[in-house]
């Protein structure tokens, strides 16, 4: 099972070639592909700031695409403690790492800091 970060989610929605062949295969063969409420939150904020464009009613659109929405729990928030090396990193990314770790999901990301952690459950979305 997979969890897509914000960039991978946008690439999937836009059918961007930046989403790698292997990443696409993982998405199509996964039993379930999740998008976190944190991703919807982040993308909505960035759209409101004019930094990017996302579809109206993003959450229902994600579900229509066959993606499963992952809620944020208190356990996910507390799971941040397991990644002290990310204390100063983007808070949305930190939460996604904690969610993936807590839920036993593989996180698909292009974030070099996250990929540099050397955690087996964090996978490169560009390959």
C-alpha positions as CSV (number, residue, x, y, z in Angstrom):
1,X,0.0,0.0,0.0
2,X,1.2,3.5,-0.9
3,X,1.0,7.0,0.4
4,X,1.5,9.7,-2.2
5,X,3.1,13.0,-1.1
6,X,1.8,16.3,-2.5
7,X,4.1,16.4,-5.5
8,X,3.4,12.8,-6.5
9,X,-0.3,13.5,-6.2
10,X,-0.1,16.5,-8.5
11,X,2.0,14.5,-11.0
12,X,-0.5,11.7,-11.0
13,X,-3.5,14.0,-11.4
14,X,-1.7,15.9,-14.2
15,X,-0.3,12.7,-15.8
16,X,3.1,14.4,-15.6
17,X,6.1,12.6,-17.1
18,X,8.0,13.6,-14.0
19,X,6.2,10.7,-12.2
20,X,8.6,7.9,-13.0
21,X,7.8,4.6,-14.8
22,X,8.5,2.5,-11.7
23,X,6.4,4.8,-9.6
24,X,3.5,4.6,-12.0
25,X,3.7,0.8,-12.0
26,X,3.7,0.8,-8.2
27,X,0.6,3.0,-8.2
28,X,-1.3,0.8,-10.7
29,X,-0.3,-2.4,-9.0
30,X,-0.9,-1.3,-5.4
31,X,-3.9,-2.7,-3.6
32,X,-4.6,0.7,-2.2
33,X,-3.1,4.2,-2.8
34,X,-3.6,6.8,-0.1
35,X,-3.5,10.6,-0.2
36,X,-3.3,12.2,3.3
37,X,-5.6,14.9,4.5
38,X,-2.3,16.8,5.1
39,X,-1.7,16.8,1.4
40,X,-5.2,18.1,0.7
41,X,-4.5,20.8,3.3
42,X,-1.1,21.7,1.9
43,X,-2.3,21.9,-1.7
44,X,-5.4,24.0,-0.7
45,X,-3.2,26.5,1.1
46,X,-0.8,26.7,-1.8
47,X,-3.7,27.2,-4.2
48,X,-5.1,30.0,-2.0
49,X,-1.7,31.7,-2.1
50,X,-1.7,31.5,-5.9
51,X,1.4,29.2,-5.9
52,X,-0.4,26.5,-7.9
53,X,-3.7,25.4,-9.3
54,X,-5.7,22.5,-8.0
55,X,-9.1,21.3,-9.0
56,X,-12.1,22.6,-7.0
57,X,-13.4,19.9,-4.6
58,X,-10.0,18.3,-4.6
59,X,-10.9,15.5,-2.1
60,X,-13.8,14.2,-4.1
61,X,-11.7,14.3,-7.2
62,X,-9.0,12.2,-5.6
63,X,-11.6,9.6,-4.6
64,X,-13.0,9.6,-8.1
65,X,-9.5,8.8,-9.3
66,X,-9.5,5.7,-7.1
67,X,-7.4,7.1,-4.3
68,X,-8.2,6.6,-0.7
69,X,-8.1,9.6,1.7
70,X,-6.1,9.1,4.9
71,X,-7.2,11.0,7.9
72,X,-4.8,12.5,10.4
73,X,-4.8,10.9,13.9
74,X,-3.3,11.9,17.2
75,X,-1.0,8.8,16.8
76,X,0.2,10.1,13.5
77,X,1.0,13.4,15.1
78,X,2.9,11.8,18.0
79,X,4.7,9.6,15.5
80,X,6.7,12.7,14.5
81,X,9.0,12.0,17.5
82,X,10.4,9.0,15.7
83,X,12.0,11.4,13.1
84,X,13.9,14.0,15.1
85,X,16.2,14.6,12.1
86,X,13.2,16.2,10.4
87,X,12.4,18.8,13.1
88,X,13.2,21.7,10.9
89,X,11.8,20.2,7.7
90,X,8.4,21.0,6.1
91,X,5.7,20.1,8.6
92,X,3.5,18.5,6.0
93,X,6.3,16.2,4.9
94,X,7.1,15.4,8.5
95,X,3.5,14.3,9.0
96,X,3.4,12.2,5.9
97,X,6.6,10.4,7.0
98,X,5.0,9.7,10.4
99,X,1.7,8.6,8.8
100,X,3.4,6.2,6.4
101,X,5.6,4.8,9.2
102,X,2.6,4.4,11.6
103,X,0.3,2.9,9.0
104,X,2.9,0.6,7.4
105,X,2.7,2.4,4.1
106,X,5.3,3.1,1.5
107,X,5.7,6.9,0.9
108,X,6.2,7.9,-2.7
109,X,8.0,11.3,-2.8
110,X,10.5,13.3,-4.8
111,X,11.7,15.2,-1.7
112,X,15.5,14.7,-1.6
113,X,15.6,15.3,2.2
114,X,13.1,12.5,2.8
115,X,14.8,10.2,0.3
116,X,18.1,10.9,2.0
117,X,16.8,9.5,5.3
118,X,17.6,6.0,4.1
119,X,14.3,4.6,5.3
120,X,13.2,1.6,3.3
121,X,9.5,2.8,3.2
122,X,10.4,6.1,1.5
123,X,10.5,5.6,-2.2
124,X,11.5,7.9,-5.1
125,X,8.6,9.0,-7.2
126,X,10.9,10.1,-10.1
127,X,12.0,6.6,-11.1
